[in-house]
């Protein structure tokens, strides 16, 4: 039998970090449904999602050491690593420094070293549009965004010196069902249910929202690009809707689609320091990807899921 056909039929093996988070859990579930062999790295205190797909996931507990990460990768033997683990803070306090560096820089460096030791050379990394304040090539909105950039600088060494092939997907705002985060739509839904008005800014900032199913599709397309050996070193792509809306319009659309009265006190909260008024719009989109789920349809899906 032709070797190419045999390789095409081989079950793909993924190692996913951040699989207990919103985006990572949806990615892991999709990979299971697509018949991947899925391994995840988590900490002992992490709680795995209740989704049925996680019964088919192999969980490797990370003890925090580089040697421990080497063992996790050796046990998983992945074809590709999806790196989504991070600590996201829009604003930090002094006590957050250690946790930000450990989660967003040290953990990722340990992962890269483990990949090198185990001769795993395909990585899909996760960045953020917050690395591009004022639409600049690099100007971090917050320390979280700076730590994401710091990891990419470390990644560049492993790309140049160790043969790692990498794709970074820079995510914008994500939304969808089963979202445990205290994000906009959970807050709007709570305001609609309780009738207690939600204090918000003046609402002039543009919000670029991408449905979780479209985000996950971008990761799968990136994986295929790596498998097809189309990546020479390190490529970066934006996972953007390309159609940002002012926050006020977004709330109006949500209220109309969900047929809820959403009480909002506009202008009662100041804009955050370094508020992103216009999202980054200079990023390339990976070939073969475009968002398929409109905001209106996405809101309907959320409503259906919560009913």
HELIX and SHEET records of a PDB file:
HELIX    1   1 UNK A    3  UNK A    9  1                                   7    
HELIX    2   2 UNK A   22  UNK A   33  1                                  12    
HELIX    3   3 UNK A   52  UNK A   56  5                                   5    
HELIX    4   4 UNK A   66  UNK A   76  1                                  11    
HELIX    5   5 UNK A   94  UNK A   96  5                                   3    
HELIX    6   6 UNK A   97  UNK A  101  1                                   5    
HELIX    7   7 UNK A  102  UNK A  106  3                                   5    
HELIX    8   8 UNK A  107  UNK A  117  1                                  11    
HELIX    9   9 UNK A  129  UNK A  131  5                                   3    
HELIX   10  10 UNK A  133  UNK A  135  5                                   3    
HELIX   11  11 UNK A  143  UNK A  162  1                                  20    
HELIX   12  12 UNK A  184  UNK A  194  1                                  11    
HELIX   13  13 UNK A  212  UNK A  227  1                                  16    
HELIX   14  14 UNK A  247  UNK A  258  1                                  12    
HELIX   15  15 UNK A  295  UNK A  306  1                                  12    
SHEET    1   A 7 UNK A  57  UNK A  61  0                                        
SHEET    2   A 7 UNK A  37  UNK A  42  1                                        
SHEET    3   A 7 UNK A  13  UNK A  17  1                                        
SHEET    4   A 7 UNK A  80  UNK A  83  1                                        
SHEET    5   A 7 UNK A 122  UNK A 128  1                                        
SHEET    6   A 7 UNK A 165  UNK A 171  1                                        
SHEET    7   A 7 UNK A 234  UNK A 239  1                                        
SHEET    1   B 2 UNK A 173  UNK A 175  0                                        
SHEET    2   B 2 UNK A 209  UNK A 211  1                                        
SHEET    1   C 2 UNK A 198  UNK A 200  0                                        
SHEET    2   C 2 UNK A 264  UNK A 266  1                                        
SHEET    1   D 2 UNK A 206  UNK A 207  0                                        
SHEET    2   D 2 UNK A 245  UNK A 246 -1                                        
END                                                                             
